[in-house]
Amino acid sequence: MDGSGQPILNIMGFPNARITNSFSGANYIGGTSSNTGDWTAIQAVTDTKFHTLTGNVTGLANATLGSAIEVPAGLAIFGAFTVIQLHSGSVIAYKK
């Protein structure tokens, strides 16, 4: 545990990785508006394409709908995210 009580693990070669528990809640995001926040995971509720995804996961979003990668329903993406904008689909974004 670190000083805040969060577990520290070595996950897939990332020493000192912290597990978050989403006790801060989550946001359901559907539609194409830009959403800002501080999220640690995004789970696709339906098949989803991202217009904008600002964070430490790259390559999924594209401003051109046909070039955006489709994330299948049920898939969770873990990282640090501050902006989510969808082309299509819906997600639950878990707060930090």
Biopython code that builds the backbone (N, CA, C, O; Angstrom):
import numpy as np
from Bio.PDB.StructureBuilder import StructureBuilder

atoms = [
    (1, "MET", "N", (0.848, -1.180, 0.000)),
    (1, "MET", "CA", (0.000, 0.000, 0.000)),
    (1, "MET", "C", (0.893, 1.243, 0.000)),
    (1, "MET", "O", (1.973, 1.271, 0.590)),
    (2, "ASP", "N", (0.388, 2.266, -0.691)),
    (2, "ASP", "CA", (1.103, 3.530, -0.626)),
    (2, "ASP", "C", (0.543, 4.342, 0.547)),
    (2, "ASP", "O", (-0.288, 3.840, 1.303)),
    (3, "GLY", "N", (0.985, 5.568, 0.700)),
    (3, "GLY", "CA", (0.564, 6.404, 1.821)),
    (3, "GLY", "C", (-0.924, 6.709, 1.838)),
    (3, "GLY", "O", (-1.475, 7.035, 2.889)),
    (4, "SER", "N", (-1.592, 6.606, 0.671)),
    (4, "SER", "CA", (-3.027, 6.898, 0.617)),
    (4, "SER", "C", (-3.880, 5.649, 0.792)),
    (4, "SER", "O", (-5.109, 5.723, 0.755)),
    (5, "GLY", "N", (-3.234, 4.499, 0.981)),
    (5, "GLY", "CA", (-3.975, 3.260, 1.154)),
    (5, "GLY", "C", (-4.248, 2.515, -0.141)),
    (5, "GLY", "O", (-4.901, 1.471, -0.121)),
    (6, "GLN", "N", (-3.758, 3.033, -1.279)),
    (6, "GLN", "CA", (-3.951, 2.364, -2.559)),
    (6, "GLN", "C", (-2.933, 1.239, -2.711)),
    (6, "GLN", "O", (-1.757, 1.436, -2.405)),
    (7, "PRO", "N", (-3.355, 0.063, -3.178)),
    (7, "PRO", "CA", (-2.405, -1.027, -3.410)),
    (7, "PRO", "C", (-1.418, -0.673, -4.513)),
    (7, "PRO", "O", (-1.779, -0.024, -5.495)),
    (8, "ILE", "N", (-0.179, -1.097, -4.349)),
    (8, "ILE", "CA", (0.841, -0.897, -5.372)),
    (8, "ILE", "C", (1.263, -2.278, -5.870)),
    (8, "ILE", "O", (1.595, -3.156, -5.072)),
    (9, "LEU", "N", (1.250, -2.466, -7.182)),
    (9, "LEU", "CA", (1.594, -3.747, -7.787)),
    (9, "LEU", "C", (2.580, -3.541, -8.922)),
    (9, "LEU", "O", (2.800, -2.418, -9.374)),
    (10, "ASN", "N", (3.165, -4.625, -9.375)),
    (10, "ASN", "CA", (3.955, -4.607, -10.600)),
    (10, "ASN", "C", (3.093, -5.316, -11.638)),
    (10, "ASN", "O", (3.064, -6.545, -11.692)),
    (11, "ILE", "N", (2.389, -4.535, -12.464)),
    (11, "ILE", "CA", (1.464, -5.084, -13.443)),
    (11, "ILE", "C", (2.090, -5.000, -14.826)),
    (11, "ILE", "O", (2.382, -3.910, -15.317)),
    (12, "MET", "N", (2.292, -6.141, -15.445)),
    (12, "MET", "CA", (2.801, -6.217, -16.813)),
    (12, "MET", "C", (4.020, -5.330, -17.019)),
    (12, "MET", "O", (4.119, -4.637, -18.032)),
    (13, "GLY", "N", (4.951, -5.347, -16.066)),
    (13, "GLY", "CA", (6.185, -4.594, -16.213)),
    (13, "GLY", "C", (6.095, -3.139, -15.812)),
    (13, "GLY", "O", (7.049, -2.389, -16.022)),
    (14, "PHE", "N", (4.977, -2.715, -15.241)),
    (14, "PHE", "CA", (4.830, -1.340, -14.783)),
    (14, "PHE", "C", (4.940, -1.327, -13.262)),
    (14, "PHE", "O", (3.945, -1.530, -12.566)),
    (15, "PRO", "N", (6.153, -1.090, -12.739)),
    (15, "PRO", "CA", (6.305, -1.071, -11.288)),
    (15, "PRO", "C", (5.520, 0.081, -10.669)),
    (15, "PRO", "O", (5.325, 1.125, -11.291)),
    (16, "ASN", "N", (5.089, -0.122, -9.473)),
    (16, "ASN", "CA", (4.345, 0.893, -8.720)),
    (16, "ASN", "C", (2.998, 1.252, -9.341)),
    (16, "ASN", "O", (2.489, 2.353, -9.129)),
    (17, "ALA", "N", (2.414, 0.316, -10.117)),
    (17, "ALA", "CA", (1.080, 0.566, -10.667)),
    (17, "ALA", "C", (0.076, 0.596, -9.523)),
    (17, "ALA", "O", (0.152, -0.207, -8.593)),
    (18, "ARG", "N", (-0.848, 1.515, -9.601)),
    (18, "ARG", "CA", (-1.866, 1.644, -8.561)),
    (18, "ARG", "C", (-3.212, 1.166, -9.073)),
    (18, "ARG", "O", (-3.579, 1.432, -10.218)),
    (19, "ILE", "N", (-3.931, 0.476, -8.243)),
    (19, "ILE", "CA", (-5.269, 0.031, -8.591)),
    (19, "ILE", "C", (-6.250, 1.055, -8.050)),
    (19, "ILE", "O", (-6.222, 1.394, -6.867)),
    (20, "THR", "N", (-7.110, 1.539, -8.915)),
    (20, "THR", "CA", (-8.147, 2.449, -8.442)),
    (20, "THR", "C", (-9.447, 1.671, -8.339)),
    (20, "THR", "O", (-9.628, 0.653, -9.006)),
    (21, "ASN", "N", (-10.337, 2.150, -7.512)),
    (21, "ASN", "CA", (-11.540, 1.384, -7.239)),
    (21, "ASN", "C", (-12.820, 2.073, -7.674)),
    (21, "ASN", "O", (-13.901, 1.530, -7.446)),
    (22, "SER", "N", (-12.747, 3.227, -8.282)),
    (22, "SER", "CA", (-13.898, 3.980, -8.783)),
    (22, "SER", "C", (-14.899, 4.341, -7.707)),
    (22, "SER", "O", (-16.082, 4.526, -7.997)),
    (23, "PHE", "N", (-14.437, 4.445, -6.454)),
    (23, "PHE", "CA", (-15.337, 4.906, -5.406)),
    (23, "PHE", "C", (-15.767, 6.342, -5.654)),
    (23, "PHE", "O", (-16.711, 6.831, -5.033)),
    (24, "SER", "N", (-15.072, 7.017, -6.564)),
    (24, "SER", "CA", (-15.452, 8.388, -6.912)),
    (24, "SER", "C", (-16.585, 8.410, -7.919)),
    (24, "SER", "O", (-17.103, 9.478, -8.245)),
    (25, "GLY", "N", (-16.976, 7.247, -8.417)),
    (25, "GLY", "CA", (-18.105, 7.162, -9.338)),
    (25, "GLY", "C", (-17.700, 7.013, -10.788)),
    (25, "GLY", "O", (-16.553, 6.705, -11.108)),
    (26, "ALA", "N", (-18.663, 7.238, -11.647)),
    (26, "ALA", "CA", (-18.466, 7.055, -13.077)),
    (26, "ALA", "C", (-19.423, 7.969, -13.824)),
    (26, "ALA", "O", (-20.380, 8.496, -13.257)),
    (27, "ASN", "N", (-19.142, 8.142, -15.112)),
    (27, "ASN", "CA", (-20.014, 8.913, -15.989)),
    (27, "ASN", "C", (-20.457, 8.037, -17.148)),
    (27, "ASN", "O", (-19.635, 7.383, -17.791)),
    (28, "TYR", "N", (-21.767, 8.024, -17.415)),
    (28, "TYR", "CA", (-22.268, 7.403, -18.637)),
    (28, "TYR", "C", (-22.146, 8.453, -19.733)),
    (28, "TYR", "O", (-22.609, 9.583, -19.575)),
    (29, "ILE", "N", (-21.522, 8.075, -20.842)),
    (29, "ILE", "CA", (-21.342, 9.003, -21.957)),
    (29, "ILE", "C", (-21.931, 8.371, -23.211)),
    (29, "ILE", "O", (-21.509, 7.296, -23.638)),
    (30, "GLY", "N", (-22.901, 9.046, -23.785)),
    (30, "GLY", "CA", (-23.501, 8.669, -25.058)),
    (30, "GLY", "C", (-23.684, 9.952, -25.850)),
    (30, "GLY", "O", (-23.784, 11.022, -25.250)),
    (31, "GLY", "N", (-23.731, 9.889, -27.135)),
    (31, "GLY", "CA", (-23.832, 11.117, -27.932)),
    (31, "GLY", "C", (-22.457, 11.586, -28.369)),
    (31, "GLY", "O", (-21.451, 10.921, -28.124)),
    (32, "THR", "N", (-22.429, 12.738, -29.017)),
    (32, "THR", "CA", (-21.182, 13.179, -29.651)),
    (32, "THR", "C", (-20.588, 14.446, -29.045)),
    (32, "THR", "O", (-19.679, 15.034, -29.631)),
    (33, "SER", "N", (-21.077, 14.880, -27.890)),
    (33, "SER", "CA", (-20.501, 16.050, -27.222)),
    (33, "SER", "C", (-19.152, 15.703, -26.605)),
    (33, "SER", "O", (-18.898, 14.551, -26.257)),
    (34, "SER", "N", (-18.295, 16.703, -26.473)),
    (34, "SER", "CA", (-17.000, 16.519, -25.812)),
    (34, "SER", "C", (-17.214, 16.531, -24.299)),
    (34, "SER", "O", (-17.937, 17.379, -23.774)),
    (35, "ASN", "N", (-16.581, 15.587, -23.604)),
    (35, "ASN", "CA", (-16.697, 15.448, -22.157)),
    (35, "ASN", "C", (-15.322, 15.562, -21.521)),
    (35, "ASN", "O", (-14.375, 14.922, -21.979)),
    (36, "THR", "N", (-15.199, 16.366, -20.474)),
    (36, "THR", "CA", (-13.929, 16.497, -19.774)),
    (36, "THR", "C", (-14.070, 15.944, -18.363)),
    (36, "THR", "O", (-15.128, 16.045, -17.742)),
    (37, "GLY", "N", (-12.991, 15.362, -17.872)),
    (37, "GLY", "CA", (-12.981, 14.781, -16.536)),
    (37, "GLY", "C", (-11.619, 14.199, -16.229)),
    (37, "GLY", "O", (-10.625, 14.521, -16.880)),
    (38, "ASP", "N", (-11.589, 13.348, -15.243)),
    (38, "ASP", "CA", (-10.350, 12.683, -14.820)),
    (38, "ASP", "C", (-10.704, 11.221, -14.580)),
    (38, "ASP", "O", (-11.128, 10.845, -13.487)),
    (39, "TRP", "N", (-10.523, 10.397, -15.619)),
    (39, "TRP", "CA", (-10.961, 9.007, -15.592)),
    (39, "TRP", "C", (-9.778, 8.053, -15.673)),
    (39, "TRP", "O", (-8.726, 8.385, -16.219)),
    (40, "THR", "N", (-9.974, 6.859, -15.115)),
    (40, "THR", "CA", (-8.923, 5.843, -15.119)),
    (40, "THR", "C", (-9.267, 4.619, -15.967)),
    (40, "THR", "O", (-8.394, 3.804, -16.266)),
    (41, "ALA", "N", (-10.522, 4.490, -16.348)),
    (41, "ALA", "CA", (-10.939, 3.376, -17.193)),
    (41, "ALA", "C", (-12.183, 3.780, -17.968)),
    (41, "ALA", "O", (-12.994, 4.584, -17.508)),
    (42, "ILE", "N", (-12.313, 3.204, -19.154)),
    (42, "ILE", "CA", (-13.489, 3.434, -20.005)),
    (42, "ILE", "C", (-13.974, 2.064, -20.458)),
    (42, "ILE", "O", (-13.203, 1.272, -21.000)),
    (43, "GLN", "N", (-15.253, 1.791, -20.233)),
    (43, "GLN", "CA", (-15.833, 0.526, -20.683)),
    (43, "GLN", "C", (-16.903, 0.815, -21.719)),
    (43, "GLN", "O", (-17.800, 1.628, -21.495)),
    (44, "ALA", "N", (-16.799, 0.141, -22.856)),
    (44, "ALA", "CA", (-17.784, 0.314, -23.920)),
    (44, "ALA", "C", (-19.074, -0.404, -23.529)),
    (44, "ALA", "O", (-19.059, -1.601, -23.243)),
    (45, "VAL", "N", (-20.184, 0.326, -23.517)),
    (45, "VAL", "CA", (-21.490, -0.268, -23.245)),
    (45, "VAL", "C", (-22.037, -0.867, -24.536)),
    (45, "VAL", "O", (-22.623, -1.949, -24.533)),
    (46, "THR", "N", (-21.839, -0.156, -25.630)),
    (46, "THR", "CA", (-22.185, -0.635, -26.967)),
    (46, "THR", "C", (-20.928, -0.505, -27.832)),
    (46, "THR", "O", (-19.959, 0.134, -27.420)),
    (47, "ASP", "N", (-20.935, -1.097, -29.010)),
    (47, "ASP", "CA", (-19.808, -0.910, -29.924)),
    (47, "ASP", "C", (-19.596, 0.595, -30.094)),
    (47, "ASP", "O", (-20.543, 1.331, -30.373)),
    (48, "THR", "N", (-18.358, 1.050, -29.925)),
    (48, "THR", "CA", (-18.075, 2.478, -29.824)),
    (48, "THR", "C", (-16.906, 2.893, -30.700)),
    (48, "THR", "O", (-15.924, 2.163, -30.835)),
    (49, "LYS", "N", (-17.024, 4.084, -31.298)),
    (49, "LYS", "CA", (-15.913, 4.729, -32.005)),
    (49, "LYS", "C", (-15.669, 6.085, -31.362)),
    (49, "LYS", "O", (-16.607, 6.842, -31.112)),
    (50, "PHE", "N", (-14.390, 6.388, -31.093)),
    (50, "PHE", "CA", (-13.999, 7.644, -30.455)),
    (50, "PHE", "C", (-13.593, 8.679, -31.491)),
    (50, "PHE", "O", (-12.816, 8.388, -32.400)),
    (51, "HIS", "N", (-14.112, 9.868, -31.352)),
    (51, "HIS", "CA", (-13.672, 11.025, -32.152)),
    (51, "HIS", "C", (-12.399, 11.585, -31.530)),
    (51, "HIS", "O", (-11.405, 11.812, -32.220)),
    (52, "THR", "N", (-12.441, 11.809, -30.201)),
    (52, "THR", "CA", (-11.300, 12.332, -29.448)),
    (52, "THR", "C", (-11.157, 11.533, -28.164)),
    (52, "THR", "O", (-12.142, 11.275, -27.472)),
    (53, "LEU", "N", (-9.945, 11.147, -27.852)),
    (53, "LEU", "CA", (-9.644, 10.464, -26.596)),
    (53, "LEU", "C", (-8.291, 10.987, -26.133)),
    (53, "LEU", "O", (-7.244, 10.538, -26.600)),
    (54, "THR", "N", (-8.328, 11.944, -25.206)),
    (54, "THR", "CA", (-7.100, 12.561, -24.727)),
    (54, "THR", "C", (-6.639, 11.839, -23.476)),
    (54, "THR", "O", (-7.369, 11.751, -22.488)),
    (55, "GLY", "N", (-5.423, 11.326, -23.528)),
    (55, "GLY", "CA", (-4.868, 10.583, -22.399)),
    (55, "GLY", "C", (-3.630, 9.833, -22.818)),
    (55, "GLY", "O", (-2.979, 10.186, -23.801)),
    (56, "ASN", "N", (-3.304, 8.790, -22.067)),
    (56, "ASN", "CA", (-2.073, 8.058, -22.340)),
    (56, "ASN", "C", (-2.293, 6.787, -23.152)),
    (56, "ASN", "O", (-1.400, 5.943, -23.223)),
    (57, "VAL", "N", (-3.455, 6.636, -23.761)),
    (57, "VAL", "CA", (-3.723, 5.551, -24.697)),
    (57, "VAL", "C", (-3.931, 6.194, -26.063)),
    (57, "VAL", "O", (-4.814, 7.036, -26.227)),
    (58, "THR", "N", (-3.136, 5.806, -27.025)),
    (58, "THR", "CA", (-3.203, 6.448, -28.343)),
    (58, "THR", "C", (-3.626, 5.444, -29.412)),
    (58, "THR", "O", (-3.551, 4.231, -29.216)),
    (59, "GLY", "N", (-4.069, 5.975, -30.535)),
    (59, "GLY", "CA", (-4.357, 5.151, -31.698)),
    (59, "GLY", "C", (-5.803, 4.705, -31.840)),
    (59, "GLY", "O", (-6.155, 4.138, -32.874)),
    (60, "LEU", "N", (-6.658, 4.937, -30.845)),
    (60, "LEU", "CA", (-8.051, 4.512, -30.950)),
    (60, "LEU", "C", (-8.937, 5.553, -31.606)),
    (60, "LEU", "O", (-9.833, 5.211, -32.379)),
    (61, "ALA", "N", (-8.695, 6.818, -31.306)),
    (61, "ALA", "CA", (-9.565, 7.897, -31.777)),
    (61, "ALA", "C", (-9.094, 8.448, -33.111)),
    (61, "ALA", "O", (-7.910, 8.416, -33.445)),
    (62, "ASN", "N", (-10.073, 8.961, -33.866)),
    (62, "ASN", "CA", (-9.753, 9.638, -35.110)),
    (62, "ASN", "C", (-10.921, 10.568, -35.439)),
    (62, "ASN", "O", (-12.083, 10.175, -35.328)),
    (63, "ALA", "N", (-10.612, 11.792, -35.840)),
    (63, "ALA", "CA", (-11.662, 12.759, -36.167)),
    (63, "ALA", "C", (-12.492, 12.301, -37.356)),
    (63, "ALA", "O", (-13.632, 12.735, -37.519)),
    (64, "THR", "N", (-11.931, 11.426, -38.189)),
    (64, "THR", "CA", (-12.650, 10.876, -39.335)),
    (64, "THR", "C", (-13.301, 9.563, -38.915)),
    (64, "THR", "O", (-12.604, 8.613, -38.559)),
    (65, "LEU", "N", (-14.608, 9.502, -38.953)),
    (65, "LEU", "CA", (-15.356, 8.332, -38.481)),
    (65, "LEU", "C", (-14.842, 7.034, -39.091)),
    (65, "LEU", "O", (-14.659, 6.045, -38.381)),
    (66, "GLY", "N", (-14.609, 7.029, -40.382)),
    (66, "GLY", "CA", (-14.172, 5.803, -41.057)),
    (66, "GLY", "C", (-12.799, 5.327, -40.634)),
    (66, "GLY", "O", (-12.462, 4.161, -40.845)),
    (67, "SER", "N", (-11.993, 6.202, -40.041)),
    (67, "SER", "CA", (-10.643, 5.826, -39.615)),
    (67, "SER", "C", (-10.561, 5.487, -38.132)),
    (67, "SER", "O", (-9.534, 4.985, -37.674)),
    (68, "ALA", "N", (-11.615, 5.750, -37.376)),
    (68, "ALA", "CA", (-11.613, 5.444, -35.945)),
    (68, "ALA", "C", (-11.775, 3.934, -35.744)),
    (68, "ALA", "O", (-12.527, 3.283, -36.470)),
    (69, "ILE", "N", (-11.076, 3.393, -34.772)),
    (69, "ILE", "CA", (-11.150, 1.966, -34.464)),
    (69, "ILE", "C", (-12.399, 1.697, -33.640)),
    (69, "ILE", "O", (-12.679, 2.423, -32.686)),
    (70, "GLU", "N", (-13.150, 0.664, -33.995)),
    (70, "GLU", "CA", (-14.344, 0.323, -33.232)),
    (70, "GLU", "C", (-13.951, -0.519, -32.020)),
    (70, "GLU", "O", (-13.299, -1.555, -32.149)),
    (71, "VAL", "N", (-14.361, -0.054, -30.843)),
    (71, "VAL", "CA", (-14.135, -0.771, -29.593)),
    (71, "VAL", "C", (-15.399, -1.576, -29.314)),
    (71, "VAL", "O", (-16.476, -0.993, -29.193)),
    (72, "PRO", "N", (-15.298, -2.903, -29.209)),
    (72, "PRO", "CA", (-16.500, -3.715, -29.034)),
    (72, "PRO", "C", (-17.139, -3.549, -27.655)),
    (72, "PRO", "O", (-16.454, -3.268, -26.671)),
    (73, "ALA", "N", (-18.445, -3.724, -27.599)),
    (73, "ALA", "CA", (-19.181, -3.644, -26.338)),
    (73, "ALA", "C", (-18.559, -4.593, -25.313)),
    (73, "ALA", "O", (-18.217, -5.734, -25.626)),
    (74, "GLY", "N", (-18.423, -4.095, -24.084)),
    (74, "GLY", "CA", (-17.881, -4.893, -22.995)),
    (74, "GLY", "C", (-16.399, -4.706, -22.761)),
    (74, "GLY", "O", (-15.907, -5.012, -21.675)),
    (75, "LEU", "N", (-15.673, -4.212, -23.753)),
    (75, "LEU", "CA", (-14.224, -4.036, -23.605)),
    (75, "LEU", "C", (-13.925, -2.844, -22.701)),
    (75, "LEU", "O", (-14.539, -1.786, -22.840)),
    (76, "ALA", "N", (-12.987, -3.014, -21.781)),
    (76, "ALA", "CA", (-12.547, -1.927, -20.902)),
    (76, "ALA", "C", (-11.144, -1.500, -21.304)),
    (76, "ALA", "O", (-10.290, -2.334, -21.603)),
    (77, "ILE", "N", (-10.917, -0.195, -21.309)),
    (77, "ILE", "CA", (-9.621, 0.391, -21.621)),
    (77, "ILE", "C", (-9.134, 1.091, -20.355)),
    (77, "ILE", "O", (-9.844, 1.923, -19.789)),
    (78, "PHE", "N", (-7.935, 0.757, -19.916)),
    (78, "PHE", "CA", (-7.386, 1.340, -18.695)),
    (78, "PHE", "C", (-6.305, 2.348, -19.043)),
    (78, "PHE", "O", (-5.497, 2.109, -19.940)),
    (79, "GLY", "N", (-6.285, 3.469, -18.343)),
    (79, "GLY", "CA", (-5.299, 4.508, -18.585)),
    (79, "GLY", "C", (-5.657, 5.751, -17.796)),
    (79, "GLY", "O", (-6.364, 5.682, -16.791)),
    (80, "ALA", "N", (-5.167, 6.880, -18.258)),
    (80, "ALA", "CA", (-5.497, 8.183, -17.658)),
    (80, "ALA", "C", (-6.091, 9.030, -18.777)),
    (80, "ALA", "O", (-5.422, 9.308, -19.772)),
    (81, "PHE", "N", (-7.356, 9.441, -18.614)),
    (81, "PHE", "CA", (-8.083, 10.134, -19.674)),
    (81, "PHE", "C", (-8.667, 11.440, -19.150)),
    (81, "PHE", "O", (-9.154, 11.500, -18.021)),
    (82, "THR", "N", (-8.616, 12.493, -19.980)),
    (82, "THR", "CA", (-9.174, 13.791, -19.576)),
    (82, "THR", "C", (-10.243, 14.310, -20.534)),
    (82, "THR", "O", (-11.059, 15.145, -20.142)),
    (83, "VAL", "N", (-10.259, 13.838, -21.776)),
    (83, "VAL", "CA", (-11.286, 14.246, -22.739)),
    (83, "VAL", "C", (-11.778, 13.006, -23.488)),
    (83, "VAL", "O", (-10.986, 12.210, -23.994)),
    (84, "ILE", "N", (-13.105, 12.863, -23.546)),
    (84, "ILE", "CA", (-13.729, 11.774, -24.302)),
    (84, "ILE", "C", (-14.802, 12.381, -25.190)),
    (84, "ILE", "O", (-15.701, 13.075, -24.715)),
    (85, "GLN", "N", (-14.694, 12.110, -26.486)),
    (85, "GLN", "CA", (-15.737, 12.508, -27.429)),
    (85, "GLN", "C", (-15.972, 11.325, -28.359)),
    (85, "GLN", "O", (-15.026, 10.763, -28.911)),
    (86, "LEU", "N", (-17.213, 10.959, -28.525)),
    (86, "LEU", "CA", (-17.565, 9.782, -29.320)),
    (86, "LEU", "C", (-18.061, 10.170, -30.707)),
    (86, "LEU", "O", (-18.640, 11.237, -30.906)),
    (87, "HIS", "N", (-17.817, 9.266, -31.669)),
    (87, "HIS", "CA", (-18.496, 9.325, -32.966)),
    (87, "HIS", "C", (-19.816, 8.579, -32.832)),
    (87, "HIS", "O", (-20.861, 9.028, -33.304)),
    (88, "SER", "N", (-19.735, 7.416, -32.169)),
    (88, "SER", "CA", (-20.905, 6.551, -32.035)),
    (88, "SER", "C", (-20.717, 5.654, -30.822)),
    (88, "SER", "O", (-19.603, 5.475, -30.329)),
    (89, "GLY", "N", (-21.827, 5.094, -30.349)),
    (89, "GLY", "CA", (-21.778, 4.168, -29.229)),
    (89, "GLY", "C", (-21.986, 4.865, -27.896)),
    (89, "GLY", "O", (-22.426, 6.013, -27.833)),
    (90, "SER", "N", (-21.660, 4.145, -26.837)),
    (90, "SER", "CA", (-21.775, 4.678, -25.482)),
    (90, "SER", "C", (-20.782, 3.983, -24.580)),
    (90, "SER", "O", (-20.417, 2.829, -24.804)),
    (91, "VAL", "N", (-20.344, 4.704, -23.544)),
    (91, "VAL", "CA", (-19.326, 4.175, -22.620)),
    (91, "VAL", "C", (-19.675, 4.559, -21.193)),
    (91, "VAL", "O", (-20.480, 5.458, -20.952)),
    (92, "ILE", "N", (-19.058, 3.863, -20.258)),
    (92, "ILE", "CA", (-19.018, 4.275, -18.867)),
    (92, "ILE", "C", (-17.573, 4.626, -18.586)),
    (92, "ILE", "O", (-16.676, 3.804, -18.780)),
    (93, "ALA", "N", (-17.343, 5.864, -18.122)),
    (93, "ALA", "CA", (-15.987, 6.330, -17.819)),
    (93, "ALA", "C", (-15.861, 6.383, -16.290)),
    (93, "ALA", "O", (-16.611, 7.095, -15.623)),
    (94, "TYR", "N", (-14.907, 5.624, -15.747)),
    (94, "TYR", "CA", (-14.731, 5.510, -14.307)),
    (94, "TYR", "C", (-13.791, 6.579, -13.801)),
    (94, "TYR", "O", (-12.669, 6.717, -14.288)),
    (95, "LYS", "N", (-14.256, 7.339, -12.815)),
    (95, "LYS", "CA", (-13.497, 8.469, -12.274)),
    (95, "LYS", "C", (-12.298, 8.006, -11.460)),
    (95, "LYS", "O", (-12.288, 6.921, -10.879)),
    (96, "LYS", "N", (-11.297, 8.864, -11.441)),
    (96, "LYS", "CA", (-10.066, 8.614, -10.694)),
    (96, "LYS", "C", (-10.342, 8.673, -9.204)),
    (96, "LYS", "O", (-9.429, 8.488, -8.399)),
]
sb = StructureBuilder()
sb.init_structure("model")
sb.init_model(0)
sb.init_chain("A")
sb.init_seg("    ")
for serial, (resi, resn, name, xyz) in enumerate(atoms, 1):
    if name == "N":
        sb.init_residue(resn, " ", resi, " ")
    sb.init_atom(name, np.array(xyz, "f"), 0.0, 1.0, " ", f" {name:<3s}", serial, name[0])
structure = sb.get_structure()
